[in-house]
Amino acid sequence: MPKEKKIPLRMCIACREMKPKKEMLRIVKNAAGDINLDFSGKLPGRGAYICDSEACIRKLNKAKLLHKTFSCEVAAEVYARIEEEFLAKK
């Protein structure tokens, strides 16, 4: 009997829902402290996952979720850039 391949799940930091990793967006904080959207899912650094939905992206900024996730101050420009990159991708 062939072994079923496990699908990696990740939790969205906005809605706290578990979803397959492929359906999520990764936000990464690199060694220099820069925070970016990681469309490839392979950038080095601390990663956090968020649903590929506008509602979750907006909640990210409203609740300042990256402050909690990365345990540091995150500038408003970073939230704006992430929202911009997400909307540009759509």
N, C-alpha and C positions, 0 to 999 in steps of 0.2 A: 504494500500500500504506500503510494508516494506521500511524503510528508508535506503538509500544507505550509506554504510560505506565510510567515507571520507578517502582518501589516503593521509597521510602526505607527503608534498613536502619539499625538501630542495634545496638550491642553492649551486652549486659547486663553491668553492672559486677560482678555476683556470679558468674554461670556462664560469662561471656565468650562467649556464643553470639550470633550475628547473627540478628536477627529483624526482621520489618516493624515500622516505627515505631508503627503503629496498635495493635499487640498488646502494646506495652510501656507501662510507667508511667514518668513523668518525675519526677525529684526535682530541685528547683530551689533554688539559693542566690541570693537577691536582693542588691541593693547594700548593704542594711543588715546582711547576713550571716545573715539568717533562712533556715532550710532547711525546705522543705515539700514534700509530694506535690503534683504539678501534674496534676490530672485532665484539664484542658482542653488541656494541652500548649502553652499560649500565654503563660504568665507570663514576664515579663522576668527575665533573670539567667542564671547559668551552670547548664546542665542536665546531668543524668546519667540514663541509662536503666537500668531494671531490669525483668526479666520479671514478668509479672502472675501470679506463683506464690508460694505461701506459703514454699516452700523457699528461694527467692532472697531474699525479704524477711527471713527468719530469718538467712540467711548474712550479710546486710548488717550486722547488729548483731554477730554472732559474730566476724567478721573485721575489724570497724571500717572498712568499705570507704569510708565517706564521708570519713574522715580523709584517705585517700590521694587520693580523687577531687577534693575541694575544697581540698586542701593546708592544712587548718586543724584545730584541735581541735573535735570535735563532741560536745556533751553527751549523756549517756545518755538524757536526757529526749527529745531529738530522735529518737533511734532508736525509743524507746517510742511516741512520738506517730505516727511514720510507720507502725509496725506496727499501731497502733490504728486509724488512718485506713484502712489497707488492709483490715483485717479487718471494719471497719464497712461498707465498700463491697461486700463479698462478699454 
